[in-house]
Amino acid sequence: MKRFIRYLYEYEQGKRIRNVGFVNVEQGAQESTLHIHGKGLRLSGGDALKVYLFWKEHGEFAGAHQGDIAFMGPSVNYRLRYTNEDTGGEENYDSVGGMLLKDKNGRTFAAVWEDQPVDIERIRLDTAHNL
């Protein structure tokens, strides 16, 4: 099991603008868990956040919707468990490189696993459903 913590940032026009929390990651061979902790996301009542995992695929970043976090007040505490079936296969599962949160107004929050450049605005997201 590989464990690490990454900061969660708010992005605006593809640029990191402020830290809003952290993600505790537990990566296993068959199942992984993310513990998402955010504060000061400035969400409105009734807002929900869409949760996506993303990975590098054919030189670009792609991602899949994993669920929604219902509005919970000024902070977010959410646990996401996923397997290779949730990412569309073992190849994607092994190369998950981060997670995104998006609200209905397009505000984006993300945590990136490795210190690699990721153009948050250009991640190709499967917004229709989980894979």
CORQUITA-V874526 format. One record per residue. N is the residue number from 1. RES is the residue in one small letter. OMEGA is omega in whole degrees, 0 to 359 (NA if undefined). Layout:
N:RES:OMEGA + N:RES:OMEGA
This chain:
1:m:177 + 2:k:181 + 3:r:176 + 4:f:179 + 5:i:176 + 6:r:178 + 7:y:176 + 8:l:183 + 9:y:169 + 10:e:179 + 11:y:176 + 12:e:183 + 13:q:176 + 14:g:182 + 15:k:176 + 16:r:181 + 17:i:178 + 18:r:177 + 19:n:179 + 20:v:179 + 21:g:181 + 22:f:177 + 23:v:176 + 24:n:186 + 25:v:174 + 26:e:182 + 27:q:176 + 28:g:181 + 29:a:184 + 30:q:184 + 31:e:177 + 32:s:180 + 33:t:173 + 34:l:172 + 35:h:185 + 36:i:180 + 37:h:181 + 38:g:177 + 39:k:175 + 40:g:180 + 41:l:178 + 42:r:177 + 43:l:176 + 44:s:176 + 45:g:180 + 46:g:178 + 47:d:172 + 48:a:176 + 49:l:174 + 50:k:182 + 51:v:178 + 52:y:166 + 53:l:175 + 54:f:183 + 55:w:178 + 56:k:183 + 57:e:179 + 58:h:177 + 59:g:179 + 60:e:176 + 61:f:178 + 62:a:181 + 63:g:181 + 64:a:178 + 65:h:181 + 66:q:181 + 67:g:181 + 68:d:173 + 69:i:178 + 70:a:178 + 71:f:184 + 72:m:182 + 73:g:186 + 74:p:180 + 75:s:179 + 76:v:172 + 77:n:188 + 78:y:177 + 79:r:178 + 80:l:173 + 81:r:178 + 82:y:177 + 83:t:180 + 84:n:177 + 85:e:180 + 86:d:181 + 87:t:178 + 88:g:177 + 89:g:184 + 90:e:181 + 91:e:178 + 92:n:180 + 93:y:182 + 94:d:182 + 95:s:175 + 96:v:184 + 97:g:179 + 98:g:179 + 99:m:179 + 100:l:168 + 101:l:178 + 102:k:174 + 103:d:185 + 104:k:179 + 105:n:179 + 106:g:175 + 107:r:187 + 108:t:176 + 109:f:183 + 110:a:171 + 111:a:182 + 112:v:185 + 113:w:183 + 114:e:180 + 115:d:181 + 116:q:178 + 117:p:178 + 118:v:176 + 119:d:185 + 120:i:182 + 121:e:186 + 122:r:177 + 123:i:179 + 124:r:185 + 125:l:170 + 126:d:185 + 127:t:186 + 128:a:187 + 129:h:172 + 130:n:178 + 131:l:NA
